[in-house]
């Protein structure tokens, strides 16, 4: 019995020693990550040469509308050009003049975003300004003022391009993509209008050549996200805010009381290294076609059943919170590149038709008079596909499979709408001719 007790005591001591060693090893943080590659590079620019100066002032003059549904329906072609809409657009003439002035600048440097508390209230207002621009452009087209419509759409596309090009955050980048995409969709409708003069088509073609690329802005936005994430980790580590984070996540208070002050539960350097690895991957993907991108695994950042027992548990939960679904961001970048390429081709095909009396039999006929080269598919890399018989140009989309210009969607009972559903279809398709009677 005595030997049994001695053996039990030795076993218990060894178990406690082993557990202590496990905790000690698990408490060792990683070396600090090299964050030099994520530093912001901001050129010096005078306020009068910074588009942000004019875009911000434009938001102060923006006249909001209480009838957002009317504006939305009109921009989508589902509502008439009412007097109420025309009056609202007219009231925003000064606002839009400032936006146009801003698009004459080469840079749009917004204030740097370094912490999660940094306010960016202007981005939502910029989306409203974009809606006014699109509405005025559509009004001009319906009235037969094609040159004015093209001018407004050029301003809208440059507006979005400047905002995304030097994005100070991912939110700013996505707003820039949205502004460009909205005006580009309107430009597609304008280019397909049978009444548009050849010189206006040439104006659109020249403007589209000034837009892009979209990879640099995404990389800038990701660098900002890295700095924000590191500042949050450093702040939590310095102020020992693990208790507040755990309470928010609903953990048992007793576990928190023991875990929150231990190096085993929160290792800031390891957390920052995990986050930077994802951000580094996204930056590398930004300049690639979709087929060559290295996407994250579906279970990246997931926590298992015994996650509370794992080292750096708080860091892993921070990782889940601070690293969103970047694969969707990459899809947005490819989708916008595809929209730019599709708009160039639609404009070029219609310019060809005005000049030759027919649409091209192959896209190569557009080179070099109407296009310097055929745009590449941002999803799989080859030149855009074209069917003269169908009157379509297309990219393969995220399924990386050429379905011959298919607009079928998984929800087949829905009626396909190019502007709303293009990215949901089997192929990423653009019609070169109007699909309905011109308004």
C-alpha atoms as one frame of an Amber mdcrd trajectory, in Angstrom:
protein
   0.000   0.000   0.000   2.866   2.312   0.894   4.592   1.617  -2.423   1.318
   2.271  -4.207   0.994   5.641  -2.538   4.600   6.477  -3.323   4.061   5.497
  -6.956   0.868   7.524  -7.091   2.688  10.540  -5.623   5.537  10.185  -8.103
   3.041   9.875 -10.943   1.156  12.920  -9.753   4.356  14.946  -9.474   5.387
  13.874 -12.956   1.951  14.741 -14.343   2.038  18.166 -12.719   5.587  18.677
 -13.940   4.620  17.619 -17.439   1.636  19.958 -17.413   3.817  22.786 -16.151
   6.326  22.112 -18.921   3.521  22.032 -21.483   2.176  25.361 -20.233   5.678
  26.848 -20.164   6.377  25.797 -23.742   2.915  26.951 -24.842   3.467  30.329
 -23.181   6.515  31.185 -25.261   5.608  33.948 -27.686   7.017  34.177 -31.210
   9.570  36.849 -32.186   8.025  40.185 -33.257   6.965  40.142 -36.923   8.634
  42.376 -39.494   6.022  45.016 -40.265   8.159  47.151 -42.586   6.328  45.928
 -45.689   3.011  47.137 -44.281   4.085  50.720 -43.661   2.093  53.434 -45.380
   3.687  55.249 -48.294   1.991  58.621 -48.636   3.351  61.195 -51.072   3.289
  64.854 -50.168   0.466  66.714 -51.910  -0.898  70.208 -51.416  -4.595  70.426
 -50.424  -5.484  72.143 -53.689  -3.953  69.215 -55.605  -5.651  66.535 -53.513
  -8.984  65.270 -54.894 -10.039  64.483 -51.309 -10.251  68.223 -50.602 -12.948
  68.679 -53.234 -14.722  65.364 -52.637 -15.025  66.154 -48.929 -16.331  69.653
 -49.618 -18.853  68.152 -52.039 -20.340  66.076 -49.218 -21.053  69.304 -47.321
 -23.124  70.555 -50.261 -24.894  67.276 -50.944 -28.688  67.580 -50.885 -30.099
  64.268 -49.693 -33.417  62.895 -50.880 -36.170  61.408 -48.763 -37.274  59.194
 -51.664 -34.381  56.786 -52.064 -36.634  54.184 -53.687 -37.470  56.570 -56.518
 -33.774  57.222 -57.170 -32.925  53.531 -57.052 -35.751  52.558 -59.388 -34.860
  55.323 -61.827 -31.197  54.331 -61.969 -32.230  50.730 -62.628 -34.611  51.809
 -65.406 -37.743  50.954 -63.425 -39.128  54.464 -62.843 -39.783  57.485 -65.095
 -37.856  60.753 -65.055 -40.209  62.565 -62.703 -40.188  66.290 -61.881 -39.273
  65.402 -58.292 -36.168  63.591 -59.478 -35.132  66.386 -61.832 -35.535  68.956
 -59.069 -33.387  66.913 -56.674 -30.634  66.479 -59.280 -30.715  70.224 -60.033
 -30.242  71.087 -56.362 -26.980  69.121 -56.360 -25.340  71.043 -59.218 -22.762
  72.697 -56.925 -21.962  69.402 -55.251 -21.326  67.679 -58.584 -19.231  70.592
 -59.836 -16.879  70.071 -56.891 -16.650  66.352 -57.627 -15.736  67.138 -61.226
 -13.066  69.543 -60.002 -11.684  66.816 -57.753 -11.407  64.326 -60.622  -9.009
  66.715 -62.346  -6.450  65.901 -59.624  -4.024  63.000 -59.913  -4.380  61.752
 -56.315  -7.076  61.283 -53.687  -5.286  60.926 -50.372  -7.776  60.429 -47.572
  -6.677  60.698 -43.920  -4.758  57.570 -42.843  -6.752  54.921 -40.997  -4.571
  53.482 -38.227  -7.059  52.396 -35.553 -10.500  50.865 -35.422 -11.782  54.138
 -33.941 -10.756  56.230 -36.967 -13.897  57.759 -38.466 -14.591  57.684 -42.209
 -18.037  59.320 -42.408 -17.373  60.672 -45.896 -17.452  57.279 -47.635 -21.197
  56.821 -47.215 -21.809  60.348 -48.501 -19.619  59.607 -51.515 -21.909  56.723
 -52.420 -24.846  59.154 -52.341 -22.929  61.584 -54.547 -22.317  58.738 -56.997
 -26.047  58.075 -57.161 -26.706  61.719 -58.023 -24.104  61.583 -60.807 -25.621
  58.417 -62.256 -29.134  59.847 -62.071 -28.084  63.043 -63.846 -26.259  61.047
 -66.521 -29.304  58.910 -67.149 -31.550  61.964 -67.328 -29.218  63.481 -69.933
 -29.251  60.266 -71.992 -33.029  60.020 -71.944 -33.228  63.670 -73.031 -30.822
  62.995 -75.913 -27.998  65.022 -74.352 -25.440  62.278 -74.940 -22.307  64.398
 -74.537 -23.474  65.579 -71.102 -24.305  62.011 -70.115 -20.820  60.871 -71.137
 -19.241  63.726 -69.181 -21.068  62.785 -65.987 -20.225  59.107 -66.381 -16.583
  59.992 -66.989 -16.594  61.974 -63.740 -18.241  59.074 -61.894 -15.724  56.522
 -63.170 -12.747  58.774 -62.380 -14.256  59.486 -58.953 -14.290  55.783 -58.128
 -10.874  55.199 -59.675  -9.227  57.918 -57.592 -10.879  56.742 -54.365  -9.748
  53.120 -54.796  -6.284  53.845 -56.210  -4.791  55.177 -52.970  -7.255  53.599
 -50.556  -6.548  54.288 -46.890  -8.638  51.287 -45.797 -10.561  48.361 -47.221
 -13.804  50.292 -46.770 -12.438  53.134 -48.894 -11.280  50.660 -51.519 -14.668
  48.969 -51.756 -16.429  52.334 -51.967 -14.146  53.254 -54.866 -15.023  50.005
 -56.659 -18.719  50.647 -56.083 -18.525  54.199 -57.454 -16.686  53.093 -60.575
 -18.928  50.072 -61.155 -22.136  52.059 -60.885 -21.018  54.599 -63.490 -19.517
  51.884 -65.716 -22.863  50.067 -65.811 -24.498  53.308 -66.940 -21.733  53.722
 -69.538 -22.625  50.290 -70.934 -26.219  51.414 -71.421 -25.073  54.645 -73.036
 -22.709  52.837 -75.433 -25.490  50.490 -76.568 -27.934  53.296 -77.300 -28.438
  53.368 -81.114 -28.729  57.152 -81.079 -25.385  57.878 -79.442 -23.058  59.881
 -81.749 -19.687  58.350 -82.733 -17.764  61.182 -81.060 -19.448  60.425 -77.734
 -18.497  56.770 -78.051 -14.921  57.847 -78.719 -15.100  60.006 -75.562 -16.170
  56.992 -73.508 -13.428  54.827 -75.018 -10.750  57.374 -74.137 -12.045  57.674
 -70.584 -12.076  53.912 -69.991  -8.397  53.741 -70.957  -7.543  55.971 -67.979
  -9.161  53.682 -65.395  -7.353  51.009 -63.392  -5.530  49.001 -62.300  -7.359
  47.830 -59.196  -4.638  45.720 -57.549  -2.594  48.550 -56.010  -5.563  50.018
 -54.171  -6.414  46.614 -52.688  -2.822  46.186 -51.500  -2.930  49.641 -49.872
  -6.191  48.772 -48.130  -4.782  45.484 -46.824  -1.699  47.245 -45.451  -4.012
  49.559 -43.554  -5.924  46.577 -42.151  -2.635  45.078 -40.955  -1.710  48.251
 -39.105  -5.163  48.481 -37.533  -5.027  44.840 -36.426  -1.545  45.224 -34.908
  -2.598  48.359 -33.034  -5.572  46.488 -31.580  -3.372  43.579 -30.486  -0.816
  45.935 -28.947  -3.524  47.861 -27.141  -5.075  44.712 -25.684  -1.698  43.457
 -24.590  -0.680  46.749 -22.977  -3.938  47.396 -21.168  -4.807  43.776 -20.370
  -8.246  43.945 -21.937  -8.638  40.213 -22.355 -11.344  40.209 -19.684 -13.542
  42.583 -21.686 -12.997  40.602 -24.873 -13.821  37.309 -23.171 -16.929  38.712
 -21.514 -18.085  39.892 -24.930 -17.603  36.378 -26.278 -19.536  34.875 -23.370
 -16.848  32.839 -21.602 -17.083  31.636 -18.021 -15.722  34.347 -15.660 -13.640
  31.860 -13.648 -11.759  30.760 -16.710 -11.207  34.397 -17.615  -9.894  35.305
 -14.184  -7.197  32.655 -14.519  -6.445  32.971 -18.194  -6.491  36.681 -18.847
  -3.158  37.499 -17.192  -1.156  34.531 -18.516   1.189  34.459 -21.488  -0.282
  31.048 -22.300  -3.634  32.555 -23.234  -2.517  35.594 -25.209   0.664  35.913
 -27.258   0.605  39.209 -29.158   3.563  38.549 -31.458   2.223  35.156 -32.529
  -1.180  36.708 -33.137   0.274  39.477 -35.279   2.343  36.961 -37.265  -0.767
  34.878 -38.005  -2.671  37.971 -39.145   0.223  39.276 -41.258   0.535  35.891
 -43.009  -3.048  36.225 -44.269  -2.585  39.870 -45.266   0.655  39.002 -47.064
  -1.153  36.289 -49.016  -3.924  38.661 -50.069  -1.426  41.295 -51.234   0.359
  38.660 -53.321  -2.990  37.597 -54.810  -4.012  41.155 -55.698  -2.008  41.233
 -58.935  -2.910  37.691 -60.030  -5.722  36.355 -62.165  -8.381  34.489 -60.214
  -7.173  31.054 -61.348  -3.700  31.678 -59.903  -4.820  33.055 -56.540  -3.995
  31.110 -53.382  -7.182  31.188 -51.344  -7.512  30.558 -47.625  -8.677  27.186
 -46.355 -12.377  26.917 -45.371 -11.447  26.219 -41.743  -8.894  29.026 -41.447
  -9.171  30.519 -37.976 -11.845  28.088 -36.764 -11.819  27.055 -33.116 -12.318
  23.471 -31.971 -14.158  21.962 -29.037 -11.200  22.304 -26.675 -10.081  25.699
 -27.896  -9.933  27.151 -24.376  -7.139  24.719 -23.555  -5.012  25.732 -26.526
  -2.151  28.223 -26.300  -2.929  31.778 -27.434  -6.667  31.217 -27.282  -7.403
  34.950 -27.100  -5.093  35.598 -30.007  -6.952  33.031 -32.088 -10.267  34.643
 -31.311  -8.811  38.019 -32.222  -7.638  36.487 -35.506 -11.189  35.372 -36.278
 -12.523  38.864 -35.559  -9.832  40.903 -37.305  -9.359  38.821 -40.463 -12.559
  38.929 -42.549 -13.328  36.898 -45.672 -10.645  38.286 -47.956 -11.504  35.820
 -50.712 -14.635  37.880 -51.349 -12.493  41.006 -51.626 -10.411  39.300 -54.312
 -13.579  38.322 -56.162 -14.704  41.960 -56.061 -11.393  43.045 -57.552 -11.681
  40.509 -60.400 -15.322  41.407 -60.975 -14.441  45.093 -61.332 -11.569  44.304
 -63.695 -14.000  42.246 -65.753 -16.498  45.105 -65.823 -13.824  47.527 -67.057
 -12.752  45.096 -69.781 -16.355  44.403 -70.773 -17.125  48.122 -71.008 -14.083
  48.692 -73.227 -15.193  45.906 -75.562 -18.840  47.021 -75.726 -17.775  50.574
 -76.554 -15.228  49.353 -79.133 -17.748  47.036 -80.822 -20.298  49.843 -81.124
 -17.670  52.243 -82.476 -16.788  49.590 -85.057 -20.457  49.241 -86.001 -20.851
  53.010 -86.474 -17.772  53.042 -88.708 -18.308  49.838 -90.726 -22.066  49.335
 -90.603 -21.731  45.951 -88.915 -20.395  44.445 -85.723 -17.000  42.714 -85.882
 -16.822  39.038 -86.737 -13.914  38.612 -84.318 -12.540  40.833 -81.582  -9.223
  40.980 -83.395 -10.894  43.262 -85.963 -11.002  45.933 -83.258  -7.187  46.074
 -83.047  -5.500  48.523 -83.374  -8.015  51.156 -84.522 -10.513  50.776 -81.709
  -8.469  48.921 -79.086  -4.728  48.623 -78.530  -5.239  44.960 -77.555  -8.020
  42.578 -76.569  -8.575  42.738 -72.773  -7.657  39.616 -70.833 -10.104  37.597
 -68.782  -9.304  38.436 -65.126 -10.492  34.988 -64.086  -8.486  32.572 -66.257
  -6.153  34.795 -68.291  -6.929  34.340 -72.042  -8.525  37.164 -74.066 -12.231
  37.827 -73.561 -14.575  35.498 -75.469 -16.883  36.829 -78.182 -19.839  35.615
 -80.183 -20.908  37.821 -83.105 -24.020  35.680 -83.549 -25.137  36.134 -79.947
 -23.847  39.715 -79.689 -21.989  38.920 -76.467 -18.547  39.263 -74.921 -17.766
  37.392 -71.735 -15.300  36.155 -69.128 -15.553  32.729 -67.544 -16.343  33.872
 -63.996 -15.377  32.273 -60.700 -16.205  28.735 -61.852 -13.335  29.074 -64.381
 -15.424  27.215 -66.957 -16.420  28.660 -70.337 -20.139  27.974 -70.794 -20.383
  29.811 -74.113 -21.729  33.085 -72.734 -24.297  31.482 -70.442 -26.401  33.729
 -68.227 -27.943  30.797 -66.361 -28.002  31.130 -62.584 -28.314  28.505 -59.882
 -31.722  29.949 -58.956 -33.179  29.348 -62.391 -36.616  30.642 -61.422 -35.221
  34.180 -61.194 -35.323  36.424 -64.242 -31.796  37.386 -65.266 -30.917  41.077
 -64.961 -27.436  41.880 -66.269 -26.698  44.741 -63.910 -27.895  42.891 -60.827
 -27.091  39.259 -61.622 -24.118  39.266 -63.993 -21.709  37.992 -61.344 -24.134
  35.214 -60.313 -24.390  33.640 -63.758 -22.277  30.799 -65.138 -20.304  33.266
 -67.297 -19.598  36.960 -66.761 -21.499  38.291 -69.791 -21.865  41.675 -71.521
 -24.293  42.326 -74.378 -23.010  44.623 -77.105 -26.477  45.609 -78.331 -29.501
  46.990 -76.439 -31.672  44.257 -74.983 -34.821  46.366 -75.051 -36.269  49.322
 -76.890 -34.326  52.520 -76.201 -36.151  54.798 -73.789
